[in-house]
Amino acid sequence: MDVITTITMNPVLAGVEPDSKQTLEVAVDDAAPRPLTPVMPRRGLSHLPERPPVDIEFTDLTYTVPQGRKGSKMILRSVSGLFRSGELTAILGPSGAGKSTLLNVLAGYKTGDATGTININGRPRDAAVFRKLSRYIMQEDLLQQHITVLESMTIAADLKLGNTLSRAQKRTAIDEILDMLRLTKARDTQTSKLSGGERKRLSIAQELVNNPPVIFLDEPTTGLDDLSSSQCIQLLKMLARGGRTVICSVHTPSAKLFDMFDHVYIVSEGQCVFQGKGRDIVPFLSSLGLQCPKTYNPADFMVEAASGEYGNHTERMSAAVDNGRCYRWCKDPRTLQHQSSRTDIVNTSPSANYDFSSSSFMQFRILMYRNLLQTWRDSGYLLLVASMHFFVALIIGMLFYQMGNDGSKTIFNFGFCFTCIIVFMYIPMLPILLKFPGEVQLLKREYFNRWYSLNAYFCAMTVARLPTQIILGLLYIALVYPITDQPLEPMRLLKFSIICLLVSVVSESFGLIIGSTLSLVNSMFVGPAFSVPFMLLAVYGMGNGSDENAIPLHYRLAMSLSYLRYGLEGIVISIYGDHRASLVCPDSEVYCPLQDPRQLLREMGMEHVKYWVDVVALVSSFILFRLLSYTVLRVRLSTTKPIPAVNFISRMVKTHLNINLR
């Protein structure tokens, strides 16, 4: 029985004029009281560009993946569906049903092995234009470290909005977004200190900077407690009410969360088994002879039914909605909808405001500032690497103490030259192998969501890392060079330093190739292992004099590919070349066979080596390794199917070596 209750509101608490009388008549069902749903205020984004509403319609979408030597496996089986703007859509299903795959294909994150039709507002999707319209927030809340929430938002605004808004307008837009997502109190908190819910909201806030009309989210409630999950879904619902198309995959939501979704799309075994309103799931299952208990969560019961807990009903459920071609299931067959009603056309002209709003140079400047800021604030890492250079320099200095000008220990000083090459190979390379595989995952998100171009990112990363390498390298040289009593001549010291720093940047570039290709564990194994041939080839054949015929041709070709050999030659020439005078032979020694530096050069086969040739070889190696790492990153970040040769090699490695290149 419904009764009408009149409530008189306190005008002060209600936020109205005190002299106005405010009453509210509420229909109360004394038999079944309804739970209260928190209402979130609707705030506008006043300074952000307007975007058109976007409906996403897909038909006969199929996706297959290679399965080792067994051929391929079909993940999606000719599914269809329609996701409208202004609605919060949830993609549900059992584990392995294809939820994330469907989301990835619709977002354009995976397109290589997908077939079918995807229409945007009734027109075939242009993948390049759609990437500018949409943003994809992945399951892992990957955020840039060592910067605050406000700094993170400011950098995102500068990259995405460029000069289209003034500094004051950007600040206003950022304040509105932070207020809307309840991040105002955490604006000065570093991202590493945020809670799980705050990290998720910040990930969403960064993508709202340029007001995208389509937002994809992969399991946004994973890892959050019930309250944080509820707040996250309320936020997404509010964003959808602003005219956006919000699509997320969710793994078995609670009844409270399930009731918040406007549209539900359920998949099982790669097929669509339901599409429509959440409240229609119980009648839908009843029509198939599956009765959901009153005390049961409809979402849980539906997922269990799709999993085969109550028998194999997947084919029947899929047939009832025509594998998704029935866009809105309901009790009355006459009201079933099988096509989209929107015919708006998204502007795809070059003048549309969907391209990078900031120039390449501006992106380079912003990214370099971010990298330098993160490096400066990572005091623990700076202290660690500085201490490592200091102690390694002291240890090597003690091992080769005062050997630089001792004619009786020339061969030991040659060992010092080789040791310096090893130091400048491993110390710069290992941190890259440890950190860059994780950074690639963050790069994937930012690059896919069109924060910046890969050219700007790669150039900024290259330039921003140089100051730290140069300073730390000079710290090592400043300690070890005088301790070992090397010749204190400015030109020799300059040549020695140039070769050491070049070996350092080339080694880092070599580490970038491996870190861009492999996972963290595989990188830490492959990097040091692949460095061994470079070290062996750097000294192979030395001691045979200048007789090149003593070394087979194929070994000489391999030696020419080792950048460490050019580094070793450059260091030896910088110390012993340029007609250096004879070394001091101690009185305690009867004879010093290598007292004359030219004799050492003859023994090592370096009598005709040119210093500038070694410098050019190292610079060429640096450029080559950087180009290779850039190419690997470009291929890895590409969402389209790679060229056949690359695709074949990738599948062979995954199949036979069980190494995950991605």
PyMOL commands that set and color helices and strands:
alter all, ss='L'
color gray80, all
select helices_A, chain A and resi 11-14+68-70+99-107+127-133+149-161+167-180+184-186+191-193+196-207+226-241+255-258+278-287+298-307+314-320+322-324+333-335+360-377+379-399+407-448+454-483+490-517+520-539+548-550+553-559+563-576+597-603+611-637+644-657
alter helices_A, ss='H'
color red, helices_A
select strands_A, chain A and resi 2-8+23-29+56-66+72-83+88-92+114-120+123-124+134-137+214-218+245-249+263-268+271-276
alter strands_A, ss='S'
color yellow, strands_A
deselect
rebuild
show_as cartoon
